[in-house]
Amino acid sequence: MGSGVSFKIKEKIYKACVQSVMVYGSETWPMRVEDQQRLERAERMMIRLMCGVSMRDRISSDELRCRLGFEAVSIVVRHGRLRWFGHVERKTEDDWVKKSRSV
């Protein structure tokens, strides 16, 4: 499965380069179902390419993600949004960020 590059290196490159670009700014996106599905579809495609696995091999994307040790992109987005929410909630009431939350 895959080329001679180890899964740990692939994981680090994926998280640092690919996943970070995919979710950049997602804390403030108005996330729609189509957006989430598009992110998940792109992630599945990239994971299959990295592993050198096609649909004919009949290996689920979840299994490949577990083998590589990746957290699903939807979970990464959810954690980022919750982290951003926590930052906004800790702001003082007169801060412009906190005021813009209720608009």
Secondary structure as GFF3:
##gff-version 3
##sequence-region A 1 103
A	DSSP	alpha_helix	7	13	.	.	.	ID=ss1
A	DSSP	pi_helix	14	19	.	.	.	ID=ss2
A	DSSP	alpha_helix	20	22	.	.	.	ID=ss3
A	DSSP	three_ten_helix	26	28	.	.	.	ID=ss4
A	DSSP	alpha_helix	33	51	.	.	.	ID=ss5
A	DSSP	three_ten_helix	55	57	.	.	.	ID=ss6
A	DSSP	alpha_helix	61	68	.	.	.	ID=ss7
A	DSSP	alpha_helix	73	90	.	.	.	ID=ss8
A	DSSP	alpha_helix	96	101	.	.	.	ID=ss9
###
